[in-house]
């Protein structure tokens, strides 16, 4: 359905994701330039026909040696829909791909005829992240839903309507295991049980984080390990220029997190987008140093002329990163609105390194979002760039009715890809 992507998004204001190929720019951008991605497709010939379209949509050349195209019709059981035979065949084919192409760092199951559990089997057998249409849908749905671990819709506590609605529906259809939204979306105990771990590179910066902040362990439903890089100040991170000593300390941090068995590496400051290239060149793990890494998948889901509002702690500072963002997104036009939150009452605590009063700040962030949507009616989604902004995502979703992506939705998405890697 990739061929209908352009037409479909012209006819709706909703995000359109008609193919798992939509993930390819973000998957590619989270790995080094010499890493390869294996794309499992239903029919190689059909994908060959779409090469021009894929290049126009995503700026990606499928003839590049970075992409290994695998025809699923060669897999036993695929034609007959025999799950057991198909699982064995798919795992064997994936393992053969790794033998032939040891630089493959991730698998993308483009074919929607591959059941979800097969992605899990490939992850387990290859110790590689596996992306598919199911994860892509989850990522977009998460941007509309309450986070079960933190967040409030307003400055006053409210019951989350999705909890009661889903519980009622689950009971009606007899799904005893899913009696709450928390279990339905992210079962933390189940995730932690398989040893999935997130690694977080931290600034040399100390403050009391709120739940929902990247630096708060309670923001996640899985294990997280932190490593502070000595000398990596907020100001240095904003500039994107490291001293030789700090660069060495940064690379040491990557190796330290690798030694702890983490599956994905991220950063605790949105301005670490400047360090994305340095990080992915020096690790074989997926790297998302900033939520900005997810922009390629977001921009391509909306029609040309529609915008994404990027909320940051300081709008003026983010402007210096404009060219880097456009380069990573493979976009020549400017589909972004930069929104600084520095003047929101109470949010100045971020710049001062103080504890943020989430209850006090929430109404101001919501009002800021409303103002942006009124001033820019072409905005279709909001991305929280600052790692201290996710606590307000629920409230903005609820009061503004737009999908909201942030550092935690990005981490959740990438962590879901390497389940059972360890």
ZAMARGU-4260 file (C-alpha; in steps of 0.2 Angstrom, whole numbers, plus 5000, padded with zeros to 4 digits):
<rodrens>
0) 5000/5000/5000 | 5015/5011/5000 | 5010/5017/4983 | 4994/5025/4990 | 5003/5034/5004
5) 5005/5051/4995 | 4986/5050/4990 | 4980/5045/5007 | 4988/5059/5017 | 4982/5072/5005
10) 4964/5067/5010 | 4965/5067/5029 | 4973/5077/5043 | 4977/5061/5052 | 4994/5053/5051
15) 4995/5040/5037 | 5007/5025/5038 | 5002/5012/5025 | 5019/5002/5025 | 5032/4997/5037
20) 5044/5005/5025 | 5039/5021/5033 | 5051/5016/5047 | 5067/5014/5036 | 5073/5032/5038
25) 5073/5031/5057 | 5080/5014/5058 | 5094/5019/5046 | 5097/5035/5056 | 5099/5026/5073
30) 5114/5015/5066 | 5131/5019/5059 | 5133/5022/5040 | 5142/5006/5038 | 5128/4996/5046
35) 5116/4986/5036 | 5097/4983/5037 | 5089/4968/5031 | 5072/4971/5023 | 5060/4956/5022
40) 5047/4959/5009 | 5033/4949/5002 | 5039/4950/4984 | 5056/4957/4979 | 5050/4962/4962
45) 5036/4973/4969 | 5049/4981/4980 | 5060/4984/4965 | 5046/4994/4956 | 5044/5005/4972
50) 5062/5010/4973 | 5059/5027/4965 | 5044/5030/4976 | 5054/5025/4992 | 5068/5038/4987
55) 5055/5052/4984 | 5046/5048/5000 | 5061/5045/5012 | 5077/5050/5003 | 5083/5032/5003
60) 5091/5022/4989 | 5086/5004/4991 | 5100/5000/4979 | 5112/5006/4992 | 5123/4992/5000
65) 5116/4996/5017 | 5100/4987/5012 | 5098/4969/5010 | 5082/4964/5002 | 5075/4947/5006
70) 5061/4939/4997 | 5049/4930/5009 | 5042/4919/4995 | 5058/4909/4997 | 5053/4905/5015
75) 5045/4888/5019 | 5027/4890/5025 | 5025/4907/5019 | 5014/4903/5004 | 5003/4890/5014
80) 5002/4901/5030 | 5009/4887/5040 | 5015/4896/5056 | 5026/4883/5063 | 5035/4880/5046
85) 5036/4898/5043 | 5044/4902/5060 | 5057/4890/5057 | 5060/4895/5039 | 5061/4914/5044
90) 5073/4911/5058 | 5084/4901/5047 | 5084/4914/5033 | 5088/4928/5046 | 5102/4918/5053
95) 5109/4915/5035 | 5107/4934/5031 | 5119/4937/5046 | 5131/4924/5041 | 5132/4932/5023
100) 5131/4950/5029 | 5138/4951/5047 | 5136/4970/5047 | 5117/4968/5047 | 5111/4978/5063
105) 5093/4977/5061 | 5078/4968/5052 | 5063/4976/5045 | 5049/4965/5041 | 5040/4974/5027
110) 5028/4961/5023 | 5012/4962/5034 | 5009/4943/5031 | 5022/4939/5044 | 5013/4937/5060
115) 5018/4947/5075 | 5025/4932/5085 | 5038/4929/5071 | 5046/4945/5074 | 5049/4939/5092
120) 5056/4923/5086 | 5069/4932/5075 | 5074/4944/5089 | 5077/4929/5100 | 5087/4919/5087
125) 5098/4933/5080 | 5100/4946/5095 | 5095/4960/5083 | 5081/4972/5084 | 5067/4968/5073
130) 5055/4982/5066 | 5038/4978/5058 | 5021/4986/5055 | 5014/4981/5072 | 5028/4992/5081
135) 5025/5006/5069 | 5006/5006/5073 | 5010/5005/5092 | 5021/5020/5091 | 5008/5031/5083
140) 4994/5024/5095 | 5005/5028/5110 | 5006/5046/5104 | 4987/5047/5107 | 4986/5038/5123
145) 4989/5041/5142 | 5005/5035/5148 | 5001/5023/5162 | 5017/5027/5172 | 5016/5046/5174
150) 5007/5061/5168 | 4990/5070/5171 | 4978/5077/5159 | 4978/5093/5169 | 4984/5101/5185
155) 4971/5092/5194 | 4971/5073/5196 | 4958/5065/5184 | 4953/5047/5181 | 4960/5041/5164
160) 4945/5036/5153 | 4955/5024/5143 | 4957/5013/5159 | 4939/5011/5162 | 4934/5009/5144
165) 4947/4996/5140 | 4943/4987/5156 | 4924/4986/5152 | 4928/4980/5134 | 4940/4967/5140
170) 4928/4960/5153 | 4915/4960/5139 | 4925/4949/5127 | 4932/4939/5141 | 4950/4945/5141
175) 4954/4942/5159 | 4973/4946/5157 | 4969/4964/5151 | 4958/4971/5164 | 4968/4988/5165
180) 4976/5000/5152 | 4992/4998/5161 | 4993/4979/5157 | 4986/4981/5139 | 4999/4994/5133
185) 5015/4991/5143 | 5017/4976/5155 | 5032/4982/5165 | 5035/4966/5174 | 5035/4955/5158
190) 5047/4967/5149 | 5059/4967/5164 | 5058/4948/5165 | 5067/4946/5148 | 5081/4957/5153
195) 5078/4972/5141 | 5088/4987/5147 | 5090/5005/5141 | 5106/5014/5143 | 5106/5033/5146
200) 5120/5045/5143 | 5119/5059/5156 | 5125/5077/5156 | 5137/5082/5170 | 5122/5091/5177
205) 5112/5087/5193 | 5094/5091/5197 | 5079/5082/5205 | 5070/5074/5190 | 5051/5072/5190
210) 5043/5056/5185 | 5042/5056/5166 | 5059/5064/5164 | 5072/5053/5155 | 5082/5054/5171
215) 5069/5047/5182 | 5069/5027/5183 | 5051/5027/5186 | 5048/5034/5168 | 5050/5017/5161
220) 5043/5000/5162 | 5060/4991/5160 | 5077/4992/5167 | 5088/5007/5164 | 5106/5011/5167
225) 5114/5029/5168 | 5131/5035/5164 | 5136/5053/5167 | 5149/5060/5156 | 5161/5071/5166
230) 5163/5088/5159 | 5148/5087/5147 | 5139/5102/5152 | 5122/5108/5145 | 5131/5123/5137
235) 5144/5111/5128 | 5130/5100/5123 | 5120/5115/5116 | 5135/5119/5105 | 5138/5102/5099
240) 5157/5104/5101 | 5166/5093/5113 | 5183/5095/5119 | 5195/5080/5116 | 5194/5075/5134
245) 5175/5076/5135 | 5174/5066/5118 | 5185/5052/5126 | 5174/5052/5141 | 5158/5051/5130
250) 5165/5036/5121 | 5170/5028/5137 | 5152/5030/5143 | 5145/5021/5127 | 5157/5006/5131
255) 5152/5006/5149 | 5133/5005/5145 | 5137/4991/5132 | 5146/4982/5146 | 5130/4982/5156
260) 5121/4973/5142 | 5109/4988/5137 | 5099/4986/5121 | 5097/5004/5116 | 5107/5020/5120
265) 5099/5037/5122 | 5103/5054/5130 | 5096/5064/5144 | 5096/5080/5134 | 5087/5084/5117
270) 5102/5094/5111 | 5112/5077/5111 | 5106/5076/5093 | 5122/5085/5090 | 5131/5069/5096
275) 5120/5056/5087 | 5133/5054/5073 | 5147/5052/5085 | 5137/5039/5095 | 5131/5028/5081
280) 5149/5027/5074 | 5155/5020/5090 | 5143/5007/5095 | 5133/4993/5086 | 5118/4996/5096
285) 5103/5007/5091 | 5106/5025/5096 | 5092/5038/5099 | 5102/5052/5108 | 5087/5063/5106
290) 5068/5062/5102 | 5072/5072/5086 | 5079/5055/5079 | 5060/5050/5077 | 5056/5065/5066
295) 5059/5056/5049 | 5045/5044/5052 | 5034/5058/5058 | 5036/5070/5044 | 5033/5057/5031
300) 5016/5053/5038 | 5009/5070/5034 | 5005/5079/5018 | 5017/5092/5012 | 5013/5109/5020
305) 5007/5101/5036 | 5018/5105/5051 | 5025/5097/5067 | 5028/5108/5082 | 5044/5104/5091
310) 5043/5110/5110 | 5060/5114/5118 | 5066/5122/5134 | 5073/5136/5124 | 5067/5140/5106
315) 5081/5151/5101 | 5095/5138/5105 | 5086/5124/5095 | 5086/5136/5079 | 5105/5132/5078
320) 5101/5114/5075 | 5089/5117/5061 | 5101/5112/5047 | 5106/5096/5056 | 5088/5092/5059
325) 5084/5094/5040 | 5099/5083/5036 | 5094/5069/5047 | 5076/5070/5041 | 5081/5070/5023
330) 5069/5085/5020 | 5074/5101/5010 | 5058/5110/5016 | 5055/5116/5033 | 5040/5106/5040
335) 5043/5111/5058 | 5038/5125/5070 | 5050/5128/5085 | 5042/5132/5101 | 5052/5138/5116
340) 5044/5134/5134 | 5056/5145/5143 | 5043/5158/5147 | 5030/5146/5154 | 5027/5150/5173
345) 5038/5138/5183 | 5047/5130/5169 | 5062/5142/5172 | 5067/5129/5185 | 5074/5118/5170
350) 5087/5132/5166 | 5091/5135/5185 | 5094/5116/5188 | 5080/5116/5201 | 5066/5103/5203
355) 5051/5107/5192 | 5034/5108/5200 | 5024/5098/5187 | 5007/5103/5194 | 5011/5121/5192
360) 5019/5120/5175 | 5006/5109/5167 | 4992/5123/5163 | 5006/5134/5155 | 5012/5120/5144
365) 4994/5116/5139 | 4990/5135/5135 | 5007/5136/5125 | 5001/5121/5114 | 4984/5129/5112
370) 4992/5145/5106 | 5003/5136/5094 | 4988/5127/5086 | 4978/5143/5085 | 4993/5152/5077
375) 4998/5138/5065 | 4982/5128/5061 | 4993/5117/5049 | 5001/5109/5064 | 4996/5090/5065
380) 5007/5084/5079 | 5019/5089/5093 | 5036/5082/5097 | 5043/5086/5115 | 5062/5088/5111
385) 5066/5093/5129 | 5068/5077/5140 | 5060/5086/5154 | 5044/5089/5144 | 5036/5071/5144
390) 5027/5074/5160 | 5015/5086/5151 | 5012/5075/5136 | 4996/5067/5143 | 4988/5085/5147
395) 4992/5091/5129 | 4985/5076/5121 | 4969/5078/5131 | 4966/5096/5129 | 4973/5099/5112
400) 4967/5083/5103 | 4984/5080/5093 | 4996/5066/5094 | 5011/5070/5106 | 5028/5061/5104
405) 5042/5063/5116 | 5058/5055/5123 | 5049/5042/5132 | 5038/5036/5117 | 5054/5035/5107
410) 5063/5025/5120 | 5047/5013/5122 | 5047/5011/5103 | 5065/5006/5102 | 5065/4995/5117
415) 5050/4985/5110 | 5061/4981/5095 | 5075/4971/5104 | 5064/4962/5116 | 5073/4946/5121
420) 5089/4951/5114 | 5098/4947/5130
</rodrens>
